[in-house]
Amino acid sequence: MALFSTIKVSNRSRSVDPGPGVGPRAGEAERMGMDIGVPTETKADERRVALTPAAVGELAVRGHRVTVQSGAGCGAGFGDRLYKEAGAQMAGSAAEVFDTAELVVKVKEPRADERAMLRPDHTLFTYLHLAADRAQTDDLLASGATCVAYETVTDDDGRLPLLTPMSAIAGRMSIQAGARCLEAPQGGTGVLLGGVPGVRPGRVVVIGGGVVGRNAAEMAVGLGAEVTVLDREPKILDALDQRFDSRIRTVFSTTADLEAEVLEADLLVAAVLLPGARAPLLVTAAMVAEMRAGSAIVDVAIDQGGCVETSRPTTHSDPTFLVDGVVHYCVANMPGAVPRTATLALANATLGYVSTLADRGVEAALLSDPHLLAGLNVCAGRICEPAVAKTFGLEVTDPLEALAAR
């Protein structure tokens, strides 16, 4: 028999079915439903939305109140009517969303105007990428808000479950974007990655064999390109070799081998991630200067500062630039170009965590789950993510100590 609990909503009680195993535990006080806010994303060319109407419906059934900014889902194909039918309240501005919310759920890091609306009683749940953004770090510290980053939440296997779906999309898109960059009208050499009978295919070099690199390799192999993946972890290289059954080359990434492969690439995909930290600088400006004119770089790690010395963030509206004749594609929110797919994938991954934060309360949820606690980057004016603290030379505070000060 399903568990039921009585959750007080708007001064009236209603009985809801929160699903197996999520009712109040013995001795745990009944909680009021939480106010959750979903503002419209404001990053350039960002069309994703943090929660789908279906996700909103799940939260509403659990007794929570969800306020969505009007138009927030339109870029992903989710109109206001769908949110209203799911039980959301609609707000005319981001200020209204922030004013009513306890838990603010977003996709991308808050811009300066959004950070100015954060309060100590707010919890922000989104991608933050703080190690590449000192201004944001300082503003979040000053706000006193509790800030949980999708990209550092972990799971039992040491993976990053909220980063994985977007990494998979970015990896797949990197080959699409790179193939376009190689076209002559874009400044490329005019190489077709898959080649044609009698003509050698293009060479794709992927630095990093994680989720991004694996998905990039999969797409490149599918196009018929020659693919090389570099990594410094033998287990990853072995897994890639088995997965692709000798259809790719795997290379242990020494400095010499990395440089040699970079200089031979038609398309270079930079896909190295250090959780919570700034991306390692692996491809120097000197290497880029020696690459063939018209070759292309897609720096997927640009959200975390980029792996290529000549990289700088770009937008979907103006995605590329040339350095020493090499086309650079460094869009900082690549999945934003496929907002329907990306929104559905992200909401599928985050809904369970949003539900936990709302059902149990933020502090109890964080204390009960060390993997969710790993996502706590800023709390009560303190840095809780060691990699961010190290990047900026700031003091790191144990998450439990920071929560106690909340």
Backbone hydrogen bonds, N-H to C=O, Kabsch-Sander energy under -0.5 kcal/mol:
donor,donor_aa,acceptor,acceptor_aa,energy
5,S,16,V,-1.7
7,I,5,S,-0.6
7,I,14,R,-1.7
9,V,12,R,-3.1
12,R,9,V,-1.5
14,R,7,I,-1.2
16,V,5,S,-2.0
16,V,14,R,-0.5
19,G,3,L,-0.5
22,V,19,G,-1.6
28,E,25,R,-2.6
33,G,8,K,-1.2
36,I,34,M,-0.6
36,I,65,R,-3.3
37,G,103,L,-2.9
38,V,67,T,-2.8
46,E,43,K,-2.1
47,R,45,D,-0.7
56,V,52,T,-2.3
57,G,53,P,-2.6
58,E,54,A,-1.9
59,L,55,A,-2.1
60,A,56,V,-2.6
61,V,57,G,-2.2
62,R,58,E,-1.0
63,G,60,A,-1.8
64,H,59,L,-2.1
65,R,34,M,-2.3
66,V,64,H,-0.6
67,T,36,I,-3.0
67,T,65,R,-0.5
68,V,66,V,-0.5
68,V,89,Q,-2.8
69,Q,38,V,-2.6
70,S,91,A,-3.4
72,A,69,Q,-2.4
74,C,71,G,-1.0
75,G,71,G,-0.5
76,A,73,G,-1.2
77,G,74,C,-1.5
78,F,73,G,-2.9
79,G,77,G,-0.7
82,L,79,G,-0.7
83,Y,79,G,-1.2
84,K,80,D,-2.5
85,E,81,R,-2.5
86,A,82,L,-1.2
87,G,83,Y,-0.6
87,G,84,K,-1.3
88,A,83,Y,-2.6
89,Q,66,V,-2.8
91,A,68,V,-2.2
97,V,93,S,-1.5
98,F,94,A,-2.8
99,D,95,A,-2.1
100,T,96,E,-1.7
101,A,97,V,-1.7
102,E,35,D,-2.8
103,L,35,D,-2.1
104,V,102,E,-0.5
104,V,123,T,-3.2
105,V,37,G,-2.7
105,V,103,L,-0.6
106,K,104,V,-0.5
106,K,125,F,-2.2
115,R,111,R,-2.8
116,A,112,A,-1.7
117,M,114,E,-1.5
118,L,115,R,-1.2
122,H,119,R,-1.9
123,T,102,E,-2.2
124,L,146,T,-3.1
125,F,104,V,-2.8
126,T,124,L,-0.5
126,T,148,V,-1.8
127,Y,107,V,-1.7
132,A,129,H,-1.3
133,D,130,L,-2.6
137,T,133,D,-2.0
138,D,134,R,-2.7
139,D,135,A,-2.2
140,L,136,Q,-2.6
141,L,137,T,-2.2
142,A,138,D,-2.2
143,S,139,D,-1.7
144,G,140,L,-0.9
144,G,141,L,-0.7
145,A,140,L,-0.5
146,T,122,H,-2.5
147,C,145,A,-0.6
147,C,378,V,-3.3
148,V,124,L,-3.2
148,V,146,T,-0.6
149,A,147,C,-0.5
149,A,375,G,-3.2
150,Y,126,T,-2.2
152,T,149,A,-1.4
153,V,149,A,-0.6
153,V,150,Y,-1.2
154,T,371,H,-1.5
155,D,159,R,-0.9
158,G,155,D,-2.0
163,L,160,L,-1.0
164,T,160,L,-2.1
167,S,163,L,-2.5
168,A,164,T,-2.6
169,I,165,P,-1.7
170,A,166,M,-2.8
171,G,167,S,-2.7
172,R,168,A,-2.0
173,M,169,I,-2.9
174,S,170,A,-1.9
175,I,171,G,-0.7
175,I,172,R,-0.7
176,Q,172,R,-1.2
177,A,173,M,-3.3
178,G,174,S,-2.4
179,A,175,I,-2.7
180,R,176,Q,-1.7
181,C,177,A,-2.2
182,L,178,G,-1.4
183,E,180,R,-1.6
186,Q,183,E,-1.6
187,G,184,A,-2.0
188,G,183,E,-2.1
189,T,294,G,-1.7
190,G,182,L,-3.0
191,V,182,L,-0.6
193,L,191,V,-0.6
195,G,192,L,-1.7
196,V,199,V,-0.8
199,V,196,V,-2.8
202,G,192,L,-0.6
202,G,193,L,-1.6
204,V,202,G,-0.6
204,V,226,E,-3.5
205,V,267,L,-2.8
206,V,204,V,-0.5
206,V,228,T,-3.1
207,I,205,V,-0.5
207,I,269,V,-2.9
208,G,206,V,-0.8
208,G,230,L,-3.0
214,R,210,G,-3.0
215,N,211,V,-2.0
216,A,212,V,-2.5
217,A,213,G,-2.5
218,E,214,R,-2.0
219,M,215,N,-2.0
220,A,216,A,-2.5
221,V,217,A,-2.9
222,G,218,E,-1.9
223,L,219,M,-1.4
224,G,220,A,-0.7
224,G,221,V,-1.0
225,A,220,A,-2.3
226,E,202,G,-2.6
227,V,225,A,-0.6
228,T,204,V,-2.5
229,V,249,R,-2.7
230,L,206,V,-2.8
231,D,251,V,-1.7
236,I,233,E,-0.8
237,L,233,E,-2.0
238,D,234,P,-2.6
239,A,235,K,-2.3
240,L,236,I,-2.4
241,D,237,L,-2.4
242,Q,238,D,-2.2
243,R,239,A,-2.4
244,F,240,L,-2.6
245,D,241,D,-0.8
246,S,241,D,-1.0
247,R,244,F,-1.8
249,R,227,V,-2.7
251,V,229,V,-2.4
253,S,231,D,-2.0
254,T,252,F,-1.7
258,L,254,T,-2.7
259,E,255,T,-2.2
260,A,256,A,-2.2
261,E,257,D,-2.4
262,V,258,L,-2.5
263,L,259,E,-2.1
264,E,260,A,-0.8
264,E,261,E,-0.6
265,A,261,E,-0.7
265,A,262,V,-1.0
266,D,203,R,-2.0
267,L,203,R,-2.3
268,L,296,A,-2.9
269,V,205,V,-3.0
269,V,267,L,-0.5
270,A,268,L,-0.6
270,A,298,V,-2.3
271,A,207,I,-2.4
271,A,269,V,-0.7
277,A,274,L,-2.3
279,A,304,Q,-2.9
282,L,280,P,-0.9
282,L,307,C,-2.2
283,V,307,C,-2.3
284,T,282,L,-0.6
288,V,284,T,-2.1
289,A,285,A,-2.2
290,E,286,A,-0.9
290,E,287,M,-0.9
291,M,287,M,-0.7
291,M,288,V,-1.1
294,G,325,G,-3.0
295,S,292,R,-2.1
296,A,266,D,-2.7
297,I,327,V,-3.0
298,V,268,L,-2.9
299,D,297,I,-0.6
299,D,329,Y,-1.9
300,V,270,A,-1.4
300,V,298,V,-1.1
301,A,270,A,-0.8
302,I,299,D,-1.3
303,D,300,V,-0.7
304,Q,301,A,-1.7
305,G,302,I,-1.9
306,G,301,A,-2.3
309,E,283,V,-3.2
311,S,308,V,-1.8
314,T,330,C,-2.5
315,T,318,D,-1.1
321,F,328,H,-1.4
323,V,326,V,-1.9
326,V,323,V,-2.3
327,V,295,S,-2.4
328,H,321,F,-3.1
329,Y,297,I,-2.9
330,C,319,P,-1.3
330,C,328,H,-0.5
332,A,314,T,-1.5
334,M,331,V,-0.7
336,G,333,N,-1.9
337,A,334,M,-2.0
338,V,335,P,-1.7
342,A,338,V,-2.7
343,T,339,P,-2.4
344,L,340,R,-2.1
345,A,341,T,-2.4
346,L,342,A,-2.6
347,A,343,T,-2.8
348,N,344,L,-2.0
349,A,345,A,-1.4
350,T,346,L,-2.5
351,L,347,A,-2.1
353,Y,350,T,-0.6
354,V,350,T,-2.6
355,S,351,L,-2.8
356,T,352,G,-1.9
357,L,353,Y,-2.6
358,A,354,V,-2.3
359,D,355,S,-3.3
360,R,356,T,-2.3
361,G,357,L,-1.1
365,A,361,G,-2.6
366,L,362,V,-2.5
367,L,363,E,-2.5
368,S,364,A,-1.6
369,D,365,A,-0.7
369,D,366,L,-0.7
373,L,369,D,-2.5
374,A,370,P,-1.3
375,G,372,L,-1.7
376,L,373,L,-1.9
377,N,147,C,-2.4
377,N,375,G,-0.8
378,V,147,C,-1.6
379,C,382,R,-2.2
380,A,144,G,-0.7
382,R,379,C,-1.4
383,I,395,E,-0.6
384,C,377,N,-3.1
385,E,377,N,-1.0
388,V,385,E,-0.6
389,A,385,E,-2.2
390,K,386,P,-2.7
391,T,387,A,-1.9
392,F,388,V,-1.8
393,G,389,A,-0.8
393,G,390,K,-0.6
394,L,389,A,-2.6
397,T,383,I,-3.4
402,A,398,D,-2.2
403,L,399,P,-2.5
404,A,400,L,-1.8
405,A,401,E,-1.0
406,R,403,L,-1.1
